[in-house]
């Protein structure tokens, strides 16, 4: 059974940091490109960052560049999102996504709230 389980969300003050994790099981994680998306209330889901199967290439949405870092550990079947200098506008549900050829899997999401 395929599972993507996000964790690490929570309430943080502006300027703070959080590290999200997404633990994968039920498929060959090392074959899959991984991404983080987010969806704020009333808005469409948007790409935050992506990483190739080997971790050799990453990409970021413009508003996250320099603040967020995506990484993966294929030995642990886990992808991470380090988020620094968080802003209130970063408040959203964060989802991880796995993609390989025609297969796409999504996690259930973890809430991140940035507020004083």
N, C-alpha and C positions, 0 to 999 in steps of 0.2 A: 504494500500500500504506500503510495507516494504521500510524503508529508513535508511541508515546509513550515517550520515553527519559528516565528519571530519572537524576540524578547529584548528587554533592555529599555523599553519606552518608559515614560513617566512624566512628572512635572519638574521643570527646571526653570531657573530664573534667566532672564535675558543676559547674554554673554556667557552662559554656562555651556557645559558639554555633556553629551551622552554618547554611549557606544551601543549600537543595535547589533544583535546577532540573529542569524537565520540558520537554523540547523535543518539539514536535509536528510531524508531517508527514503528508501524505496526505489531509488534510481541511481544510475552511475553519475554521481555528482561531478566528477572530474571531466566529463564530456560536455557539460552544460555551461553556457554563458549565464551569468547571474546579473540581476539588476535590482536596484531599489527604486520603488515608486512611492509617491505619496498622494493623498487626497484630502484636501481641506473641505470643511462643510460648504456645500453649495458650489463646489468647483470640480472640474474634471481631474481625473487621476493624471499625474504628470511624472515623467522620468526624473529621477534624482541623479542616479549614477549607474554605470554598468562596468562589468569586468569580464574579460574573455575567460575561456575554460582553464587556461594555464595561469591566468593572472598577469599575463604579460602586457596587456593593454587595458587601460581604463578610460572612461569618458564621463563627463559631468555636465549637468545643466549649468548654464552660465551663472545663475544666481547662487550656486553651491560651490563653484570653483574657489579653491583657496580656503574653504571652511570645512568641507566634508571630504572624507577619504574612504574609498571602498577598498576592501581587501578580502582575500579568501585563504582558507587553509584546506586544501583538498584531502589532507590526511584526517581532518576532523569533520569533513563534509559540512563546512560552515562558511558563510559569507558574513562580513562585518561592514558596518557603516559607522565610522567615527565622525561625530558631528561636533564642531567647535563654534564658538562665537554665535550661539543660537539667538535667533530673533523671534519675536512674537509671530511673524508671518511664516515661520517654519512649523507652526502648530498644524498638525495633520495626523492622519493614520498612515503609517509607513508599512509598505508591503514589499516582500521580496518576490522575485520572479525568476524561474529557471526556464531556459529556452535551448533547445537543440533540435535541429532539423524541423520536423513538424510537431514536436512536443513542447507544450508550454504548461507550466505549473505555477500556481500562485499560493502564497501563504495567506493566513487569516488576518494579518495586520497587527500592528502594535501602536498604541496611541502615544504621541509625543505632544506635550503641551508646554509652551514657553510663555511664562507669565510671572509677573512680580506679585 
